[in-house]
Amino acid sequence: MMGIFLFVLLLGLLVAVFAPKITQFIAVDKCLDAGGKFDYKEKVCVGARK
């Protein structure tokens, strides 16, 4: 029973750490695919075609 709890806790921690990095990677990729430039300071896509 304790093993399941630790597994769920570890899984939740990994999701909390890596989810923001993965979502930013996807946002940058979509921006570049649309022909824009990603402003990392402001975290926005600039000049992309829609």
N, C-alpha and C positions, 0 to 999 in steps of 0.2 A: 504494500500500500504506500509506503514511504517513497518507493522508487517511482511510482506513477506521479506523485506530487512533485518530486524533484524534476522529473522529465517535463511536466507541464510548466513548472516555474522556469526552467532553462529555456524552453521553447518560447515562452512569453518574453523573456529577457532578450533573446535573439531577435525576435520580431520587433521589439521596441528599439533596438539598436540599429537594425539594418533597414527597416521600412522607410525612414526618411531619405536615406541614401539611394535606395532603389527608386523611389518616386521622383527624386531630383534627376537621376540618370535618365529615366523615361521622359521627363519633361524636356531635358536638353536634347535628347535624341529626336523627339517629335519636332522640336523647333528647328533643328538643323535639317531634318528631312523636308521641312516646309520651305527651306531656303532662307531662313532667318539666322540671326546671331543671338546667342544666349548671353545676357548680362548677368554674370555670376554675383556681382555685388547687389543688384536689385532683385535678382532671381526672377527675371522676366524675359520673354522672347521679344526680340526687336526685329521688325521688318520682315516678318514671315508672310508668305502668301496664304490665303485661306481657302 
